Amino acid sequence: MATVSVVIVSWNAAGPLASCLGRLPAEADEVIVVDNASTDGSADLVAHSFPWVRLLRQTTNLGFAGGVNAGAAAAHGDHLLLLNSDAEADAGAIRRLGRFLDERPDAGAVAGRLVNADGSAQRGWNVRRLPTVAGLAAELLLIDRLWPGNPWRRHRLALDLDEGAPTEVEQPAAACLMVRRSAFERVGGFDERFFPAWFEDVDFCRRFRAAGEHIWFLPDARFRHRGGVARDRLGRAAFAVAWHGNLVRYVDLHHGALARLAIRGATVVGLGLRVAACLASGDRDGARAYRGAMAGTLSSWRTRGVRRREANRSG
């Protein structure tokens, strides 16, 4: 059987990380924690309470993508299990994922089933399809909230997918994703421009599939997933800036000029709608967060535009 290295990227998540490591079954050949310059004692907790873990202390926050790449570079396993610090593996789950890749040489990666504390499936988040421009616009413009059953949302969240049996999928969450090491290296790992997080896994799965690799979902490999830890630690305003900025970056990388223009417009309009909705409900903190996201998004676009013009002149 091939060897498995578990790679966990952690940033100020001492409590969830301790639970993750404490319940991590002895099914991995190696466990690596990449601590992204945490200030809550996470690294010391790992060093003192879990001496069997390889701890990579970072002096600066590399982001999720940078942390994954650092952990993968240090790992020795044939397969890499990317596992969030707020996910806990059920007994046998890691072994099932590893056995699946061993038995399916055509599979480059396989995801486990993410479940809530009560055992219910995290449907619509665990496994998705690669986003379309129409689907992203529907989310940005609050159409998903006003019309939850719209076809773009159902397609993106793969709500029509049969999750009762192993099936090939497009974009599982990187909260629990086992990747064949050779395939991970062939596509160049994660793109560290998606900082600090969000959409780096979408970008990776798109490039992974474009390289001819296949991604599968294995429902009987269960992982209990809390979710939202990084978002809560980052704060509402910083999360809004990062999420919207990385969404636009994803579209810039993978779609044409018309799509880029459309998503930029939808981002500004959507943020404006969110500001108005927050003000109408008395949520001043939310209004400030979305105004900040709008300012940050517009500023980043201006900066990219200047850099692009300078590059064209120098070329």
C-alpha positions as CSV (number, residue, x, y, z in Angstrom):
1,M,0.0,0.0,0.0
2,A,1.2,3.5,-0.8
3,T,2.2,5.8,2.1
4,V,0.1,8.7,3.2
5,S,1.2,12.1,4.5
6,V,-1.5,14.2,6.2
7,V,-0.9,17.9,5.6
8,I,-2.8,20.3,8.0
9,V,-2.5,24.1,7.5
10,S,-3.3,25.9,10.7
11,W,-3.7,29.6,11.6
12,N,-4.9,30.6,15.1
13,A,-7.0,27.5,15.5
14,A,-5.6,25.9,18.6
15,G,-8.8,24.4,19.9
16,P,-10.0,22.7,16.6
17,L,-6.5,21.7,15.8
18,A,-6.1,19.9,19.1
19,S,-9.4,18.0,18.5
20,C,-8.3,17.1,14.9
21,L,-4.9,15.7,16.0
22,G,-6.4,14.1,19.1
23,R,-8.8,12.0,17.1
24,L,-6.6,11.5,14.1
25,P,-6.4,7.7,13.7
26,A,-3.0,6.0,13.3
27,E,-3.7,5.4,9.6
28,A,-1.3,7.9,8.2
29,D,2.5,7.3,7.8
30,E,3.2,11.0,8.5
31,V,1.3,14.0,9.9
32,I,2.5,17.5,9.1
33,V,1.2,20.7,10.6
34,V,2.1,23.9,8.9
35,D,1.6,26.7,11.4
36,N,1.0,30.0,9.6
37,A,2.6,32.3,12.2
38,S,-0.3,31.8,14.7
39,T,-0.4,34.0,17.8
40,D,-2.7,31.8,19.9
41,G,-0.1,29.3,21.0
42,S,-1.1,26.7,18.3
43,A,2.5,25.8,17.4
44,D,3.6,25.3,21.0
45,L,0.5,23.2,21.6
46,V,1.5,20.9,18.8
47,A,5.1,20.7,19.9
48,H,4.3,19.9,23.5
49,S,1.1,17.7,23.2
50,F,1.7,16.0,19.9
51,P,5.4,15.2,19.6
52,W,4.7,12.7,16.8
53,V,3.6,15.5,14.5
54,R,6.1,17.2,12.2
55,L,5.6,20.8,12.9
56,L,6.6,23.5,10.3
57,R,6.6,26.8,12.1
58,Q,6.2,29.7,9.6
59,T,7.4,33.2,10.5
60,T,4.8,34.8,8.3
61,N,1.3,33.8,7.2
62,L,1.7,31.9,3.9
63,G,-2.0,31.6,3.4
64,F,-3.8,28.3,2.8
65,A,-2.2,27.7,-0.6
66,G,1.3,28.6,0.6
67,G,0.9,26.4,3.6
68,V,-0.3,23.4,1.5
69,N,2.7,23.8,-0.8
70,A,5.1,24.0,2.1
71,G,3.7,20.9,3.7
72,A,3.7,19.0,0.4
73,A,7.3,19.9,-0.2
74,A,8.3,18.6,3.2
75,A,6.1,15.4,3.0
76,H,7.5,11.9,2.2
77,G,4.2,10.1,1.4
78,D,3.0,8.8,-2.0
79,H,-0.4,10.4,-1.3
80,L,-1.1,13.8,0.3
81,L,-4.2,14.2,2.4
82,L,-5.0,17.9,2.7
83,L,-7.1,18.1,5.9
84,N,-8.5,21.2,7.5
85,S,-7.6,21.8,11.2
86,D,-11.4,21.7,12.0
87,A,-12.0,18.3,10.4
88,E,-11.8,15.0,12.3
89,A,-11.4,11.7,10.6
90,D,-13.6,8.8,11.5
91,A,-11.8,5.5,12.1
92,G,-10.8,3.9,8.8
93,A,-11.5,7.0,6.7
94,I,-8.0,7.8,5.8
95,R,-7.2,4.2,5.0
96,R,-10.3,4.0,2.7
97,L,-9.1,7.1,0.7
98,G,-5.6,5.7,0.3
99,R,-6.9,2.3,-0.7
100,F,-9.1,3.9,-3.3
101,L,-6.2,5.7,-5.0
102,D,-4.1,2.4,-4.8
103,E,-6.9,0.5,-6.6
104,R,-7.8,3.2,-9.1
105,P,-4.6,4.3,-11.0
106,D,-6.8,6.5,-13.2
107,A,-7.8,8.6,-10.2
108,G,-5.5,11.5,-9.3
109,A,-7.4,12.6,-6.2
110,V,-10.3,11.5,-4.0
111,A,-12.4,13.4,-1.4
112,G,-14.1,12.1,1.7
113,R,-17.6,12.9,2.9
114,L,-17.8,15.9,5.2
115,V,-20.5,15.7,7.9
116,N,-21.7,18.0,10.7
117,A,-21.4,17.1,14.4
118,D,-24.8,15.3,14.2
119,G,-23.7,13.2,11.2
120,S,-25.7,15.0,8.6
121,A,-23.9,15.6,5.3
122,Q,-22.6,19.0,4.3
123,R,-24.4,18.8,1.0
124,G,-23.8,21.7,-1.4
125,W,-20.4,22.5,0.2
126,N,-18.6,19.2,0.3
127,V,-18.7,18.6,-3.5
128,R,-19.5,21.2,-6.1
129,R,-19.1,21.7,-9.8
130,L,-16.7,24.2,-11.2
131,P,-18.4,27.6,-11.2
132,T,-19.8,29.2,-14.4
133,V,-19.9,32.9,-14.9
134,A,-23.7,32.8,-14.7
135,G,-23.5,30.9,-11.4
136,L,-21.0,33.3,-9.9
137,A,-23.1,36.3,-11.0
138,A,-26.2,34.8,-9.4
139,E,-24.4,34.5,-6.1
140,L,-22.9,38.0,-6.3
141,L,-26.2,39.6,-7.2
142,L,-28.1,37.9,-4.3
143,I,-30.2,35.9,-6.8
144,D,-29.3,32.8,-4.8
145,R,-30.9,34.2,-1.7
146,L,-34.0,35.5,-3.4
147,W,-34.4,32.3,-5.6
148,P,-32.6,29.5,-3.8
149,G,-33.9,26.9,-6.3
150,N,-32.5,28.6,-9.4
151,P,-30.8,26.3,-11.9
152,W,-27.4,28.0,-11.6
153,R,-27.2,27.4,-7.9
154,R,-28.4,23.8,-8.2
155,H,-25.7,23.1,-10.8
156,R,-22.9,24.8,-8.9
157,L,-23.7,23.1,-5.6
158,A,-24.2,19.7,-7.4
159,L,-27.6,19.3,-5.6
160,D,-28.6,16.7,-8.2
161,L,-25.5,14.6,-7.6
162,D,-26.0,11.1,-6.2
163,E,-23.8,11.1,-3.1
164,G,-24.6,7.5,-2.1
165,A,-21.9,5.9,-4.1
166,P,-18.4,6.6,-5.3
167,T,-18.6,9.0,-8.2
168,E,-16.3,11.3,-10.2
169,V,-16.7,14.9,-9.3
170,E,-15.4,18.3,-10.4
171,Q,-14.6,20.3,-7.3
172,P,-14.6,18.9,-3.8
173,A,-13.6,21.2,-1.0
174,A,-9.9,21.0,0.0
175,A,-11.0,20.6,3.6
176,C,-10.5,16.9,3.0
177,L,-8.8,15.9,-0.3
178,M,-6.3,13.2,-0.9
179,V,-4.1,13.8,-3.9
180,R,-1.6,11.5,-5.6
181,R,1.7,13.2,-4.9
182,S,3.0,12.8,-8.5
183,A,-0.2,14.5,-9.8
184,F,0.0,17.3,-7.3
185,E,3.5,18.1,-8.4
186,R,2.7,17.7,-12.1
187,V,0.2,20.6,-11.9
188,G,2.4,22.8,-9.8
189,G,0.5,22.6,-6.5
190,F,-1.7,25.4,-5.3
191,D,-1.6,28.9,-6.7
192,E,-0.3,31.1,-3.8
193,R,-1.8,34.3,-5.3
194,F,-5.1,33.2,-3.8
195,F,-4.4,34.8,-0.4
196,P,-5.1,34.1,2.4
197,A,-7.7,31.6,1.3
198,W,-10.8,30.9,-0.8
199,F,-11.0,29.8,-4.5
200,E,-7.5,28.3,-4.4
201,D,-9.1,24.9,-4.3
202,V,-11.5,25.8,-7.1
203,D,-8.5,26.9,-9.2
204,F,-6.5,23.8,-8.3
205,C,-9.3,21.4,-9.3
206,R,-9.8,23.2,-12.6
207,R,-6.1,23.0,-13.5
208,F,-6.0,19.4,-12.2
209,R,-8.8,18.3,-14.4
210,A,-7.4,20.3,-17.4
211,A,-4.2,18.3,-17.0
212,G,-6.2,15.1,-17.5
213,E,-6.5,14.1,-13.9
214,H,-9.7,12.6,-12.4
215,I,-11.2,13.5,-9.0
216,W,-13.5,11.2,-7.1
217,F,-15.8,11.4,-4.1
218,L,-15.9,8.5,-1.6
219,P,-19.0,8.7,0.6
220,D,-18.0,6.0,3.1
221,A,-14.8,7.9,4.2
222,R,-16.3,10.3,6.7
223,F,-14.8,13.3,8.3
224,R,-16.6,15.5,10.9
225,H,-16.1,19.1,9.8
226,R,-16.9,22.2,11.9
227,G,-16.4,24.8,9.1
228,G,-15.9,28.6,9.2
229,V,-13.0,28.6,11.6
230,A,-10.6,30.6,9.3
231,R,-13.4,33.0,8.4
232,D,-14.3,33.6,12.0
233,R,-10.6,34.2,12.9
234,L,-10.1,36.6,10.0
235,G,-13.2,38.7,10.8
236,R,-16.1,39.7,8.7
237,A,-14.5,42.7,6.9
238,A,-11.3,40.9,6.0
239,F,-13.1,37.8,4.8
240,A,-15.4,39.9,2.5
241,V,-12.3,41.5,0.9
242,A,-10.5,38.2,0.5
243,W,-13.5,36.2,-0.8
244,H,-14.5,38.8,-3.4
245,G,-11.0,39.5,-4.5
246,N,-10.1,35.9,-5.0
247,L,-13.4,35.3,-6.9
248,V,-12.4,38.0,-9.3
249,R,-8.9,36.6,-9.6
250,Y,-10.3,33.2,-10.4
251,V,-12.4,34.6,-13.3
252,D,-9.4,36.6,-14.5
253,L,-7.3,33.5,-14.8
254,H,-9.9,31.2,-16.3
255,H,-12.4,33.2,-18.3
256,G,-12.3,35.7,-21.1
257,A,-12.4,39.5,-21.2
258,L,-16.2,39.7,-21.4
259,A,-16.6,37.5,-18.4
260,R,-14.0,39.5,-16.4
261,L,-15.9,42.7,-17.2
262,A,-19.3,41.1,-16.2
263,I,-18.0,39.7,-12.9
264,R,-16.4,43.0,-12.0
265,G,-19.7,44.8,-12.5
266,A,-21.6,42.1,-10.6
267,T,-19.1,42.3,-7.8
268,V,-19.6,46.1,-7.3
269,V,-23.4,45.9,-7.7
270,G,-23.6,42.9,-5.4
271,L,-21.5,44.6,-2.7
272,G,-23.7,47.7,-3.0
273,L,-26.8,45.6,-2.5
274,R,-25.3,44.0,0.6
275,V,-24.4,47.4,2.0
276,A,-28.0,48.5,1.4
277,A,-29.5,45.4,2.9
278,C,-27.3,45.7,6.0
279,L,-28.2,49.3,6.5
280,A,-31.9,48.5,6.1
281,S,-31.7,45.8,8.8
282,G,-29.6,47.9,11.2
283,D,-26.4,45.8,10.7
284,R,-23.9,48.6,10.7
285,D,-20.9,46.2,11.1
286,G,-22.0,44.3,8.0
287,A,-22.4,47.6,6.0
288,R,-18.9,48.6,7.0
289,A,-17.5,45.2,6.1
290,Y,-19.0,45.3,2.6
291,R,-18.1,48.9,2.0
292,G,-14.5,47.9,2.9
293,A,-14.7,45.0,0.5
294,M,-15.9,47.3,-2.2
295,A,-13.1,49.8,-1.6
296,G,-10.5,47.0,-1.4
297,T,-11.8,45.4,-4.6
298,L,-11.8,48.7,-6.6
299,S,-8.3,49.5,-5.3
300,S,-6.9,46.1,-6.3
301,W,-8.4,46.5,-9.8
302,R,-6.7,49.9,-10.2
303,T,-3.4,48.5,-9.0
304,R,-3.6,45.6,-11.5
305,G,-4.6,48.0,-14.2
306,V,-1.5,50.1,-13.6
307,R,0.8,47.1,-13.5
308,R,-0.7,45.8,-16.7
309,R,-0.2,49.1,-18.5
310,E,3.4,49.3,-17.2
311,A,4.1,45.8,-18.4
312,N,2.7,46.6,-21.8
313,R,4.9,49.7,-22.1
314,S,8.0,47.9,-21.0
315,G,7.2,45.1,-23.4
